[in-house]
Amino acid sequence: MKLRSLHTTKILEFYAPDYSTKLELPFGDVGISAGFPSPADDFIVLSLESLNPKIPSFPAKACQELNCLLGLLAETSV
């Protein structure tokens, strides 16, 4: 894509895009590093599997009671 001049004054220049030409840009699928690395990068987890031990497992009865309570809350909020 190129720019075509619309109007020029002593101070300003006005342009419009010329869509008759094609501008191809490379796709960058990685981030850009600028500055020092973040200390939080040491704690990045690439998989959710590491969260499984931290998630409590509820017995089936507790899940039923929780769903019942959520249903009651949804009905009363309408």
VMD Tcl script that builds the backbone (N, CA, C; Angstrom):
set m [mol new atoms 234]
animate dup $m
set s [atomselect $m all]
$s set {name element resname resid chain x y z} {
  {N N MET 1 A 0.842 -1.164 0.000}
  {CA C MET 1 A 0.000 0.000 0.000}
  {C C MET 1 A 0.893 1.234 0.000}
  {N N LYS 2 A 0.541 2.153 -0.829}
  {CA C LYS 2 A 1.270 3.417 -0.888}
  {C C LYS 2 A 0.336 4.535 -0.463}
  {N N LEU 3 A 0.893 5.706 -0.235}
  {CA C LEU 3 A 0.108 6.876 0.116}
  {C C LEU 3 A 0.069 7.828 -1.066}
  {N N ARG 4 A -1.099 8.405 -1.318}
  {CA C ARG 4 A -1.176 9.425 -2.365}
  {C C ARG 4 A -1.495 10.751 -1.703}
  {N N SER 5 A -0.869 11.778 -2.182}
  {CA C SER 5 A -1.009 13.109 -1.612}
  {C C SER 5 A -2.371 13.688 -1.961}
  {N N LEU 6 A -3.085 14.202 -0.955}
  {CA C LEU 6 A -4.375 14.834 -1.172}
  {C C LEU 6 A -4.253 16.355 -1.258}
  {N N HIS 7 A -3.525 16.919 -0.294}
  {CA C HIS 7 A -3.423 18.370 -0.227}
  {C C HIS 7 A -2.157 18.732 0.546}
  {N N THR 8 A -1.481 19.762 0.119}
  {CA C THR 8 A -0.266 20.206 0.788}
  {C C THR 8 A -0.354 21.702 1.052}
  {N N THR 9 A -0.051 22.095 2.285}
  {CA C THR 9 A 0.046 23.507 2.640}
  {C C THR 9 A 1.465 23.765 3.111}
  {N N LYS 10 A 1.725 24.983 3.571}
  {CA C LYS 10 A 3.063 25.291 4.074}
  {C C LYS 10 A 3.373 24.517 5.355}
  {N N ILE 11 A 2.326 24.155 6.111}
  {CA C ILE 11 A 2.536 23.513 7.408}
  {C C ILE 11 A 2.167 22.025 7.393}
  {N N LEU 12 A 1.086 21.669 6.698}
  {CA C LEU 12 A 0.558 20.304 6.748}
  {C C LEU 12 A 0.549 19.647 5.382}
  {N N GLU 13 A 0.616 18.306 5.426}
  {CA C GLU 13 A 0.456 17.496 4.225}
  {C C GLU 13 A -0.596 16.436 4.526}
  {N N PHE 14 A -1.574 16.286 3.637}
  {CA C PHE 14 A -2.635 15.310 3.820}
  {C C PHE 14 A -2.467 14.186 2.803}
  {N N TYR 15 A -2.585 12.944 3.299}
  {CA C TYR 15 A -2.412 11.767 2.457}
  {C C TYR 15 A -3.601 10.831 2.638}
  {N N ALA 16 A -3.821 9.995 1.655}
  {CA C ALA 16 A -4.837 8.936 1.713}
  {C C ALA 16 A -4.176 7.646 1.248}
  {N N PRO 17 A -4.610 6.504 1.783}
  {CA C PRO 17 A -4.019 5.233 1.347}
  {C C PRO 17 A -4.446 4.886 -0.072}
  {N N ASP 18 A -3.523 4.357 -0.809}
  {CA C ASP 18 A -3.793 3.885 -2.171}
  {C C ASP 18 A -3.876 2.368 -2.099}
  {N N TYR 19 A -5.092 1.835 -2.166}
  {CA C TYR 19 A -5.308 0.397 -1.987}
  {C C TYR 19 A -5.041 -0.414 -3.252}
  {N N SER 20 A -4.642 0.235 -4.339}
  {CA C SER 20 A -4.391 -0.515 -5.566}
  {C C SER 20 A -3.091 -1.323 -5.494}
  {N N THR 21 A -2.212 -0.960 -4.578}
  {CA C THR 21 A -0.980 -1.726 -4.392}
  {C C THR 21 A -1.105 -2.553 -3.120}
  {N N LYS 22 A -0.336 -3.607 -3.046}
  {CA C LYS 22 A -0.400 -4.527 -1.922}
  {C C LYS 22 A 0.861 -4.390 -1.075}
  {N N LEU 23 A 0.689 -4.382 0.235}
  {CA C LEU 23 A 1.825 -4.344 1.151}
  {C C LEU 23 A 1.779 -5.609 1.984}
  {N N GLU 24 A 2.775 -6.457 1.798}
  {CA C GLU 24 A 2.826 -7.700 2.567}
  {C C GLU 24 A 3.833 -7.538 3.694}
  {N N LEU 25 A 3.362 -7.847 4.898}
  {CA C LEU 25 A 4.219 -7.766 6.077}
  {C C LEU 25 A 4.451 -9.165 6.623}
  {N N PRO 26 A 5.640 -9.430 7.150}
  {CA C PRO 26 A 5.883 -10.750 7.745}
  {C C PRO 26 A 5.102 -10.887 9.054}
  {N N PHE 27 A 4.652 -12.085 9.327}
  {CA C PHE 27 A 3.932 -12.370 10.561}
  {C C PHE 27 A 4.930 -12.752 11.640}
  {N N GLY 28 A 4.899 -12.045 12.750}
  {CA C GLY 28 A 5.777 -12.362 13.873}
  {C C GLY 28 A 4.971 -13.030 14.972}
  {N N ASP 29 A 5.223 -14.292 15.221}
  {CA C ASP 29 A 4.433 -15.020 16.215}
  {C C ASP 29 A 5.111 -15.105 17.579}
  {N N VAL 30 A 6.130 -14.311 17.792}
  {CA C VAL 30 A 6.804 -14.293 19.083}
  {C C VAL 30 A 6.803 -12.862 19.608}
  {N N GLY 31 A 6.932 -12.722 20.888}
  {CA C GLY 31 A 6.969 -11.402 21.490}
  {C C GLY 31 A 8.291 -10.705 21.229}
  {N N ILE 32 A 8.291 -9.438 21.504}
  {CA C ILE 32 A 9.494 -8.634 21.335}
  {C C ILE 32 A 10.073 -8.371 22.717}
  {N N SER 33 A 11.315 -8.729 22.912}
  {CA C SER 33 A 11.964 -8.488 24.190}
  {C C SER 33 A 12.526 -7.071 24.205}
  {N N ALA 34 A 12.101 -6.318 25.184}
  {CA C ALA 34 A 12.598 -4.952 25.321}
  {C C ALA 34 A 12.942 -4.734 26.789}
  {N N GLY 35 A 14.190 -4.552 27.089}
  {CA C GLY 35 A 14.601 -4.346 28.471}
  {C C GLY 35 A 15.002 -5.643 29.137}
  {N N PHE 36 A 15.040 -5.606 30.457}
  {CA C PHE 36 A 15.471 -6.777 31.213}
  {C C PHE 36 A 14.313 -7.762 31.359}
  {N N PRO 37 A 14.602 -9.054 31.538}
  {CA C PRO 37 A 13.533 -10.040 31.673}
  {C C PRO 37 A 12.737 -9.841 32.958}
  {N N SER 38 A 11.469 -10.174 32.893}
  {CA C SER 38 A 10.597 -10.034 34.049}
  {C C SER 38 A 10.879 -11.162 35.041}
  {N N PRO 39 A 10.923 -10.859 36.343}
  {CA C PRO 39 A 11.085 -11.928 37.337}
  {C C PRO 39 A 9.906 -12.906 37.314}
  {N N ALA 40 A 8.758 -12.473 36.824}
  {CA C ALA 40 A 7.587 -13.354 36.765}
  {C C ALA 40 A 7.759 -14.447 35.724}
  {N N ASP 41 A 8.681 -14.277 34.777}
  {CA C ASP 41 A 8.897 -15.304 33.750}
  {C C ASP 41 A 9.321 -16.637 34.350}
  {N N ASP 42 A 9.918 -16.609 35.532}
  {CA C ASP 42 A 10.336 -17.852 36.183}
  {C C ASP 42 A 9.142 -18.689 36.629}
  {N N PHE 43 A 7.966 -18.067 36.737}
  {CA C PHE 43 A 6.804 -18.759 37.269}
  {C C PHE 43 A 5.767 -19.075 36.204}
  {N N ILE 44 A 6.101 -18.904 34.937}
  {CA C ILE 44 A 5.167 -19.206 33.860}
  {C C ILE 44 A 4.979 -20.716 33.771}
  {N N VAL 45 A 3.723 -21.124 33.746}
  {CA C VAL 45 A 3.384 -22.539 33.634}
  {C C VAL 45 A 2.784 -22.748 32.251}
  {N N LEU 46 A 3.362 -23.644 31.475}
  {CA C LEU 46 A 2.898 -23.855 30.117}
  {C C LEU 46 A 1.755 -24.858 30.036}
  {N N SER 47 A 1.474 -25.544 31.111}
  {CA C SER 47 A 0.444 -26.564 31.091}
  {C C SER 47 A -0.481 -26.389 32.281}
  {N N LEU 48 A -1.750 -26.676 32.102}
  {CA C LEU 48 A -2.699 -26.606 33.206}
  {C C LEU 48 A -2.628 -27.841 34.089}
  {N N GLU 49 A -1.894 -28.851 33.654}
  {CA C GLU 49 A -1.786 -30.083 34.433}
  {C C GLU 49 A -1.172 -29.826 35.811}
  {N N SER 50 A -0.342 -28.788 35.917}
  {CA C SER 50 A 0.286 -28.514 37.210}
  {C C SER 50 A -0.724 -27.971 38.208}
  {N N LEU 51 A -1.912 -27.546 37.742}
  {CA C LEU 51 A -2.935 -27.044 38.654}
  {C C LEU 51 A -3.802 -28.155 39.231}
  {N N ASN 52 A -3.812 -29.316 38.605}
  {CA C ASN 52 A -4.678 -30.397 39.060}
  {C C ASN 52 A -4.502 -30.761 40.531}
  {N N PRO 53 A -3.291 -30.864 41.069}
  {CA C PRO 53 A -3.170 -31.211 42.489}
  {C C PRO 53 A -3.727 -30.124 43.410}
  {N N LYS 54 A -3.815 -28.887 42.933}
  {CA C LYS 54 A -4.269 -27.792 43.774}
  {C C LYS 54 A -5.788 -27.637 43.769}
  {N N ILE 55 A -6.473 -28.269 42.807}
  {CA C ILE 55 A -7.921 -28.174 42.712}
  {C C ILE 55 A -8.543 -29.234 43.610}
  {N N PRO 56 A -9.363 -28.811 44.568}
  {CA C PRO 56 A -9.970 -29.812 45.454}
  {C C PRO 56 A -10.996 -30.640 44.695}
  {N N SER 57 A -11.086 -31.887 45.057}
  {CA C SER 57 A -12.086 -32.746 44.425}
  {C C SER 57 A -13.288 -32.812 45.363}
  {N N PHE 58 A -14.446 -32.440 44.862}
  {CA C PHE 58 A -15.657 -32.459 45.659}
  {C C PHE 58 A -16.357 -33.798 45.498}
  {N N PRO 59 A -16.902 -34.329 46.571}
  {CA C PRO 59 A -17.724 -35.528 46.436}
  {C C PRO 59 A -18.977 -35.194 45.628}
  {N N ALA 60 A -19.597 -36.208 45.048}
  {CA C ALA 60 A -20.753 -36.004 44.183}
  {C C ALA 60 A -21.882 -35.278 44.922}
  {N N LYS 61 A -22.103 -35.614 46.191}
  {CA C LYS 61 A -23.185 -34.982 46.960}
  {C C LYS 61 A -22.924 -33.487 47.117}
  {N N ALA 62 A -21.676 -33.100 47.372}
  {CA C ALA 62 A -21.353 -31.687 47.520}
  {C C ALA 62 A -21.592 -30.942 46.211}
  {N N CYS 63 A -21.289 -31.570 45.085}
  {CA C CYS 63 A -21.526 -30.953 43.780}
  {C C CYS 63 A -23.010 -30.763 43.540}
  {N N GLN 64 A -23.826 -31.762 43.914}
  {CA C GLN 64 A -25.268 -31.643 43.738}
  {C C GLN 64 A -25.812 -30.495 44.583}
  {N N GLU 65 A -25.355 -30.397 45.837}
  {CA C GLU 65 A -25.817 -29.327 46.717}
  {C C GLU 65 A -25.389 -27.961 46.179}
  {N N LEU 66 A -24.179 -27.882 45.662}
  {CA C LEU 66 A -23.694 -26.628 45.113}
  {C C LEU 66 A -24.513 -26.220 43.892}
  {N N ASN 67 A -24.802 -27.159 43.013}
  {CA C ASN 67 A -25.630 -26.863 41.839}
  {C C ASN 67 A -27.026 -26.431 42.261}
  {N N CYS 68 A -27.573 -27.051 43.293}
  {CA C CYS 68 A -28.886 -26.689 43.802}
  {C C CYS 68 A -28.872 -25.251 44.322}
  {N N LEU 69 A -27.851 -24.902 45.097}
  {CA C LEU 69 A -27.732 -23.540 45.629}
  {C C LEU 69 A -27.565 -22.517 44.515}
  {N N LEU 70 A -26.745 -22.843 43.515}
  {CA C LEU 70 A -26.550 -21.925 42.395}
  {C C LEU 70 A -27.849 -21.734 41.626}
  {N N GLY 71 A -28.629 -22.804 41.493}
  {CA C GLY 71 A -29.922 -22.699 40.825}
  {C C GLY 71 A -30.877 -21.801 41.593}
  {N N LEU 72 A -30.898 -21.937 42.928}
  {CA C LEU 72 A -31.751 -21.091 43.758}
  {C C LEU 72 A -31.324 -19.622 43.657}
  {N N LEU 73 A -30.029 -19.377 43.660}
  {CA C LEU 73 A -29.514 -18.001 43.528}
  {C C LEU 73 A -29.919 -17.405 42.197}
  {N N ALA 74 A -29.828 -18.197 41.140}
  {CA C ALA 74 A -30.180 -17.704 39.804}
  {C C ALA 74 A -31.662 -17.354 39.735}
  {N N GLU 75 A -32.513 -18.156 40.404}
  {CA C GLU 75 A -33.953 -17.899 40.381}
  {C C GLU 75 A -34.305 -16.648 41.171}
  {N N THR 76 A -33.633 -16.414 42.285}
  {CA C THR 76 A -33.970 -15.253 43.118}
  {C C THR 76 A -33.407 -13.956 42.566}
  {N N SER 77 A -32.384 -14.018 41.720}
  {CA C SER 77 A -31.795 -12.793 41.177}
  {C C SER 77 A -32.567 -12.261 39.974}
  {N N VAL 78 A -33.515 -13.043 39.452}
  {CA C VAL 78 A -34.270 -12.607 38.254}
  {C C VAL 78 A -35.375 -11.685 38.633}
}
mol reanalyze $m
mol bondsrecalc $m
mol representation Tube
mol addrep $m
